Amino acid sequence: MIVRLGFFSMYSRFKLLSVFLLSSTLLFIPAERNNLAIAGTCVAGSSCPPPPVQFIPGQRITVEVVNLTRGVIQLQQMPVTDALTISPGQVRTLLRGSTIDPNFSLIFWDTMGLSLKADIIKLGAKNLRIELRPGGRPPGNRAVYLNDDGRVKIL
């Protein structure tokens, strides 16, 4: 009878330890999708987020890239160009992108390794402006991707 009580006591300790380890592990695992939208109300024009930038699928667009940093930035339209240099304040118009195969892909990086923040602006029905600024959480933004469904993503 003493052996059984010792066994159950040891079993319950093991059970409690397992529950503790499992629950503490779940607390420290980050959510995989941290960009989930939370439903709420907003007032149009003041507190609503801007609508996503999107073009008509298959439409050819002109892409303009602006360097608003104090440093030199390299950019490359994949797989069309080699790395291009864009100086501070310079505006570069790329070859026309397209929302059909191959999808438009632009990668960029600061030559000093600093973080960049990309802002995308739809200037018109066929014009996309990408403004590259200093900052953002490291490693910062590194690419702009135009999906075949017309949506523009910052990566």
N, C-alpha and C positions, 0 to 999 in steps of 0.2 A: 504494500500500500504506500509506503514512503517513496518507493521508486516511481510509482505512477504520479504522485504529486509533484515530484521533481521533474518528471517528463513534461507534465502539463504546464508547469511553471516555466520551463525552458521553452516550450512550444509557444506560449503566450508572449514571452519576451521576443522571440524570433519574429512572431507575427507583428508585434508593435514596431519593431525595428524596420521590418519590410514596409509597413505602411508609412512610417516616417520618412524613409529614404525615397520612396516613390513620390510622396507629396512634395517633398523639398526639391526633388529633381524637376517636377512639373512647374514649380514656381519660377525656376531659372531658365526654362526653355523659352526663347523669344517666339512670338507669333510669326508664322511663316508668311502670312499675308498682312503686313502692317498698313496697307493702303486701302483697307476696306472702308467703304463709305458708311457713315452713320446718318440715319434719317433725321431730318430736322427741318425747321422752317427757316426761311431767309426772306429778306426784303429785297426785291429786285433792284439792282443798281447800287445797293450799298453793302449788303452782307452776303450776297450770293457769289459762289465761286464762278470764275469765267467759264464759258462752255469750252469743251476741248477743241483744239485746232484740228480741222478735218477738211479734206479736199474731195472732189468727186473722183471716185475710183477710175483709173485709166487716164485721167487728165494730166497733161504735162504742165509742170510748174517751174518758175524761176526761183532759185534759192540764193538769197543774199546773206552773207556772213559778215558780221561787224565785230571787230576786236575793240572792246571797251575797257581793256586792261592797260597796264603800263608796261607789259612785257610782250615778247614775241610769242605767237601761237602757231603751232603747226596744225594743219588740217588735211584730211584725206577723204575724198569721195570714193567709197569702196564700190566696186573694184576698178573704177574708171581712171583715177589720177594717182600719181605718186604724192608724197607729202608736199604740201604747199605752205609757204610762209606767209603769215599775215601780221603786219606790224601794228603797233598801237594806233588806234584811230582809223585804221584802214578798213575799207569796205571791199569785199570781194564777191563778185557774182559768179556762181558756179555754172557749169553746163546744166542745161535743163534737166531737172529730176523728173521722175515719172512715178506714178502710183501703180504701174504694172511691172511685171517681171523684167529685169531684176529690181527689187525694191530699192528705194533710195536710202543710202546709208552714209552718214558723215561722221567720222571720228575726229577728235581734236584733243590737243594737249598743250599745256604751257611748257616752253622749253626749259624753264627753271624748276619744273615739277610742282608748281603751285596749283591749288584747287581752282577749278573754274565752275561758274554757274551759267547755265544756258537758259535764255528766255526765248520762247518762240512766239512770233507775231504773224498773224495772217493779214498781210497788207491789202490784199485784194483777192479776187476769185482764183488767180493763178500765181500769186506771189507769196513766198514764205521768207520771213526775215528771222535770222538766228543771231541774237545778241549774246556775245560771250563776255562775261563780267568776272572780276576776281571774287573768290569766296566760295561759299557752299561748304557743306560738311565734307571733310576728307573722305574719299578721294575726289569728291565733286562730281560734276556731270562730265561724261566723256564721249557721248555720241548722241546723234539725233537720227531717228529711224522713221521712215515713211512707209507704213504698212500698205499692202495691196488693197485694203478696204478704205484707204484714204486718211486714216488716223495718223497723227504725228506723235511720236513718243520721244521723251528725253530719257536717256539712260546714263 
